[in-house]
Amino acid sequence: MKVGVLGAGTWGVALTIQLAANGHDVMLWSAIAKEIDALSADRNTIPNLPEAKLQECVALTKDLKEVCTGKDLIVFAVASPFVRSVAAKVKKFLPEGQRIVNVGKGIEEATLMTLTQVIAEENPTASVAVLSGPSHAEEVSRGIPTAIVVGSSNPETALLVQDAFMNDFFRIYTSSDVIGIELGGSLKNVIALAAGVVDGLGYGDNTKAALMTRGIAEITRLGVKMGGKQETFSGLSGVGDLIVTCTSTHSRNHNAGYYIGKGYTMEQAMNEVKQVVEGVFCAKAAKKLADKYQVSMPIVEEVNHVLFDGKNAREALSDLFGRHRTREYGD
Ligand SMILES: NC(=O)c1ccc[n+]([C@@H]2O[C@H](COP(=O)([O-])OP(=O)(O)OC[C@H]3O[C@@H](n4cnc5c(N)ncnc54)[C@H](O)[C@@H]3O)[C@@H](O)[C@H]2O)c1
């Protein structure tokens, strides 16, 4: 297969290494010239992936037309705030029916669209899939066994993506529930921020388990109202991704939350993490979705107060626990 990968950040590079190891002909592009320059100069020193090596057979380019031309599959590994602009720029280079897989996670704040919806809106003839689940690039690049899911409304596109990525330690399931997969993958970043705050405040495992369980309950309530399937939220892209993001030191969202729990402002925490903290962008979108679909999302609400209204994190947690008593499910 000929594959073009857009985005040479940690995830784009880790997936490029998988695709090349699976025998595909891969070309990697980034909007950030210095990412391509650094890889061209040294394929063995990759930021955040200390044990990884980018194979010599992988072509590197800064030319968007070149990476888009003649490819069986285009992989979108672009940080969520920049997906719309890249999707608009590729439009003139892609043939009708181009198969695209989005591997990013997030919701566009202005439109409340998921990233595959944004890509599809800019490229209406493309067949767009999503690949998501518990998969830290740091572990995938070391060959740590990992299972994730590809979602597409077109079963042939889902099978093509499964075929492209699957190998002995990278297991890819298929699904038709694109919206369910995307909402799980995006909204868990907000819960991961809250889990980081809980750790930063010095609370224990009980608190974090409560937050994660009630977090997936919120995500499921919203996701089902938006058309996702209930079972998707207990699958790899739902509870699976929530577990990995809330408990791992690799998670930038968890780490940003940790600093906020320690008393840093949101800006200070983002500077400390030095990567795009997508949960911060997603928190606002999640609150707007909760309001639009009239779904109760108390954790999302408190995360917004802490991030954007300067509310004290300990007070936010106390307010969550002080809410009216209620049934676990069904109210
Ligand atoms: N890192 C992981 O382990 C991992 C795992 C699963 C999914 N993801 C998702 O994959 C996506 C990419 O993750 P990443 O860790 O590689 O992200 P990243 O922050 O390293 O950025 C990836 C790419 O986004 C583009 N980008 C960044 N800033 C830009 C700008 N100012 N203008 C234009 N383009 C810009 C660049 O092409 C860059 O290579 C994210 O949505 C993330 O949630 C990441």
The ligand as an SDF file (V2000), in Angstrom:
LIG
                    3D

 44 48  0  0  0  0  0  0  0  0999 V2000
    0.8780   10.8870   21.1780 N   0  0  0  0  0  0  0  0  0  0  0  0
    0.1480    9.7720   21.3430 C   0  0  0  0  0  0  0  0  0  0  0  0
    0.5450    8.8250   22.0020 O   0  0  0  0  0  0  0  0  0  0  0  0
   -1.2140    9.6810   20.6940 C   0  0  0  0  0  0  0  0  0  0  0  0
   -1.8750    8.4620   20.7030 C   0  0  0  0  0  0  0  0  0  0  0  0
   -3.1420    8.3680   20.1370 C   0  0  0  0  0  0  0  0  0  0  0  0
   -3.7020    9.4990   19.5440 C   0  0  0  0  0  0  0  0  0  0  0  0
   -3.0260   10.6670   19.5490 N   0  0  0  0  0  0  0  0  0  0  0  0
   -3.6550   11.8210   18.8960 C   0  0  0  0  0  0  0  0  0  0  0  0
   -2.9750   12.0370   17.6730 O   0  0  0  0  0  0  0  0  0  0  0  0
   -2.9390   13.4390   17.3780 C   0  0  0  0  0  0  0  0  0  0  0  0
   -1.4920   13.8440   17.1370 C   0  0  0  0  0  0  0  0  0  0  0  0
   -0.7800   13.5940   18.3330 O   0  0  0  0  0  0  0  0  0  0  0  0
    0.7790   13.9690   18.4910 P   0  0  0  0  0  0  0  0  0  0  0  0
    1.1870   13.5210   19.8440 O   0  0  0  0  0  0  0  0  0  0  0  0
    1.5600   13.4330   17.3680 O   0  0  0  0  0  0  0  0  0  0  0  0
    0.6290   15.5740   18.4460 O   0  0  0  0  0  0  0  0  0  0  0  0
    1.6050   16.7750   18.2530 P   0  0  0  0  0  0  0  0  0  0  0  0
    1.1970   17.8320   19.2030 O   0  0  0  0  0  0  0  0  0  0  0  0
    3.0190   16.2980   18.3110 O   0  0  0  0  0  0  0  0  0  0  0  0
    1.2790   17.3170   16.7640 O   0  0  0  0  0  0  0  0  0  0  0  0
    1.2010   16.5260   15.6290 C   0  0  0  0  0  0  0  0  0  0  0  0
    1.1960   17.3690   14.3590 C   0  0  0  0  0  0  0  0  0  0  0  0
    0.2280   18.4160   14.4080 O   0  0  0  0  0  0  0  0  0  0  0  0
    0.6240   19.3970   13.4740 C   0  0  0  0  0  0  0  0  0  0  0  0
    0.7060   20.7230   14.1140 N   0  0  0  0  0  0  0  0  0  0  0  0
    1.0860   21.0060   15.3660 C   0  0  0  0  0  0  0  0  0  0  0  0
    1.1090   22.3480   15.5550 N   0  0  0  0  0  0  0  0  0  0  0  0
    0.7230   22.8960   14.3630 C   0  0  0  0  0  0  0  0  0  0  0  0
    0.5650   24.2100   13.9080 C   0  0  0  0  0  0  0  0  0  0  0  0
    0.8190   25.2640   14.7030 N   0  0  0  0  0  0  0  0  0  0  0  0
    0.1480   24.3920   12.6250 N   0  0  0  0  0  0  0  0  0  0  0  0
   -0.0870   23.3480   11.7990 C   0  0  0  0  0  0  0  0  0  0  0  0
    0.0580   22.0620   12.1960 N   0  0  0  0  0  0  0  0  0  0  0  0
    0.4690   21.8530   13.4470 C   0  0  0  0  0  0  0  0  0  0  0  0
    2.0170   19.0790   12.9790 C   0  0  0  0  0  0  0  0  0  0  0  0
    1.9330   18.4830   11.7060 O   0  0  0  0  0  0  0  0  0  0  0  0
    2.4860   18.0700   14.0090 C   0  0  0  0  0  0  0  0  0  0  0  0
    3.4220   17.1860   13.4450 O   0  0  0  0  0  0  0  0  0  0  0  0
   -3.5760   14.1350   18.5740 C   0  0  0  0  0  0  0  0  0  0  0  0
   -4.9180   14.4300   18.2900 O   0  0  0  0  0  0  0  0  0  0  0  0
   -3.5230   13.0990   19.6920 C   0  0  0  0  0  0  0  0  0  0  0  0
   -4.5850   13.2130   20.6070 O   0  0  0  0  0  0  0  0  0  0  0  0
   -1.8010   10.7850   20.0940 C   0  0  0  0  0  0  0  0  0  0  0  0
  1  2  1  0
  2  3  2  0
  2  4  1  0
  4  5  1  0
  4 44  2  0
  5  6  2  0
  6  7  1  0
  7  8  2  0
  8  9  1  0
  8 44  1  0
  9 10  1  0
  9 42  1  0
 10 11  1  0
 11 12  1  0
 11 40  1  0
 12 13  1  0
 13 14  1  0
 14 15  2  0
 14 16  1  0
 14 17  1  0
 17 18  1  0
 18 19  2  0
 18 20  1  0
 18 21  1  0
 21 22  1  0
 22 23  1  0
 23 24  1  0
 23 38  1  0
 24 25  1  0
 25 26  1  0
 25 36  1  0
 26 27  1  0
 26 35  1  0
 27 28  2  0
 28 29  1  0
 29 30  1  0
 29 35  2  0
 30 31  1  0
 30 32  2  0
 32 33  1  0
 33 34  2  0
 34 35  1  0
 36 37  1  0
 36 38  1  0
 38 39  1  0
 40 41  1  0
 40 42  1  0
 42 43  1  0
M  CHG  2   8   1  16  -1
M  END
$$$$
